[in-house]
Amino acid sequence: MSNIGIWQLLIVVVIVVLLFGTKKLRNLGGDLGSAVKGFKKAVTDEDTAKTVESDKNDSIVDKAAVKTTTEQKEKDQA
């Protein structure tokens, strides 16, 4: 297989610009950028939601442990 050189890439870019036009390519680039931005935001929001959920679970477990320890101390004193 041969390597693609700069001239081959330049020819392909010129053909694509001639076929689609700069306006459509600009719109396509903007749409692609928006899609990537939305994807990154969704991934970040999901990670944040998981962190919040794990923090809630940790606090529930901590409260249960404190309650159990308190009940055990009351039983030992009785």
C-alpha positions as MATLAB code, in Angstrom:
seq = 'MSNIGIWQLLIVVVIVVLLFGTKKLRNLGGDLGSAVKGFKKAVTDEDTAKTVESDKNDSIVDKAAVKTTTEQKEKDQA';
ca = [
       0.000    0.000    0.000;
       1.271    3.428   -0.817;
       1.341    6.350    1.566;
      -1.008    9.229    0.896;
       0.937   12.404    0.255;
       0.048   16.035    0.729;
      -0.832   16.462   -2.948;
      -3.330   13.601   -2.894;
      -4.992   15.060    0.212;
      -5.129   18.501   -1.391;
      -6.795   17.082   -4.509;
      -9.383   15.252   -2.397;
     -10.143   18.437   -0.430;
     -10.585   20.450   -3.644;
     -12.955   17.832   -5.072;
     -15.015   17.743   -1.855;
     -15.267   21.556   -1.798;
     -16.343   21.582   -5.442;
     -18.979   18.895   -4.864;
     -20.524   20.181   -1.640;
     -19.631   23.845   -1.509;
     -18.211   25.762    1.401;
     -21.604   26.587    2.961;
     -22.635   22.940    3.321;
     -19.212   22.010    4.644;
     -19.400   24.843    7.189;
     -22.842   23.652    8.309;
     -21.604   20.081    8.506;
     -18.653   21.160   10.651;
     -20.931   23.130   12.971;
     -23.322   20.203   13.309;
     -20.461   17.830   14.043;
     -19.055   20.209   16.657;
     -22.452   20.526   18.343;
     -22.840   16.759   18.412;
     -19.441   16.275   20.036;
     -20.169   19.022   22.585;
     -23.516   17.403   23.435;
     -21.894   14.006   23.815;
     -19.225   15.370   26.171;
     -21.888   17.134   28.250;
     -23.963   13.954   28.499;
     -20.951   11.932   29.643;
     -20.035   14.580   32.234;
     -23.623   14.764   33.507;
     -23.756   10.983   33.826;
     -20.508   10.920   35.818;
     -21.823   13.671   38.094;
     -25.081   11.793   38.636;
     -23.178    8.624   39.553;
     -21.033   10.569   42.034;
     -24.077   12.157   43.665;
     -25.831    8.776   43.858;
     -22.796    7.113   45.453;
     -22.525    9.982   47.964;
     -26.190    9.479   48.912;
     -25.634    5.745   49.340;
     -22.538    6.353   51.462;
     -24.408    8.732   53.774;
     -27.277    6.227   54.147;
     -24.804    3.478   55.043;
     -23.037    5.788   57.512;
     -26.343    6.695   59.208;
     -27.296    3.024   59.451;
     -23.909    2.188   60.981;
     -24.267    4.967   63.566;
     -27.799    3.842   64.427;
     -26.670    0.220   64.799;
     -23.733    1.257   66.978;
     -26.004    3.408   69.170;
     -28.515    0.567   69.561;
     -25.708   -1.833   70.472;
     -24.396    0.548   73.150;
     -27.902    0.905   74.621;
     -28.252   -2.873   74.782;
     -24.865   -3.202   76.455;
     -25.799   -0.604   79.087;
     -29.125   -2.327   79.865;
];
